[in-house]
Amino acid sequence: MKIDDVPFPRLRELLLSLTPQDENPNLGLARIELMMTEGLYLHGLGIIADRTKARFTLADADGKEFTVNVRAVPMNEAMSMQWTYAFKQAPLSRQRPGEVFWSQYLPESRTVYCNFSRL
C-alpha cells in the first residue's frame, strides 16, 4: 500500500509516531487504520499535499497493484449518503451502537467480548 507514493512501512512509522508510545501494539495499529482515512493527519505529516484528496495504491488478491484517487466528503454530505460496507455482518465493535455497555460470549475462542461507549 502507498498513499501519494509514500510506501506503507514509512506511512506506518509516521502515523505510529502520533499514537501514545506505551500503547498496546494492536490498538496502535487500529488507530493508524483510522488515521489513514483522515486528510488532517496525512496532510499534517506531509504525506499528501491537499488534505481533501489523496491517491492510494493498493493490491488485489493476486498482488496486482491498482490506484484509487479519493476525495474528502463534507460532513453534511457524508451524513446523508447511503454507504456500502465491505462486510456481510458488522464487526462486534460496530454492533448495537445505541447501547452504553454490552457483552457477548464467543464460544469458539472461549472469550467474552465487552463493548462500552461511556462510563
Residue pairs with C-beta under 8 A, 6 or more apart in sequence:
1 7
1 8
1 11
1 56
1 57
1 58
1 59
2 8
2 11
2 56
2 57
3 11
3 36
3 42
3 47
3 48
3 54
3 55
3 56
3 57
4 47
4 48
4 49
4 54
4 55
5 55
5 57
6 14
6 47
11 36
11 47
12 32
14 45
14 47
15 31
15 32
15 35
15 36
15 41
15 45
16 28
16 32
18 31
18 35
18 41
18 45
19 27
19 28
19 31
19 32
20 28
23 31
35 41
35 42
36 42
39 48
39 50
39 51
39 52
39 53
39 54
39 72
40 51
42 48
42 51
42 54
43 49
43 50
43 51
44 51
47 54
48 54
51 72
52 71
52 72
53 69
53 70
53 71
53 72
54 69
54 70
55 67
55 68
55 69
55 70
56 67
56 68
56 69
56 70
57 65
57 66
57 67
57 68
58 65
58 66
58 67
58 68
59 65
59 66
60 66
73 81
92 104
92 113
92 115
93 115
95 115
96 102
96 115
97 117
99 115
99 117
100 116
100 117
100 118
101 114
101 115
101 116
101 117
102 114
102 115
103 112
103 113
103 114
103 115
104 112
104 113
105 111
105 112
105 113
106 112
106 113
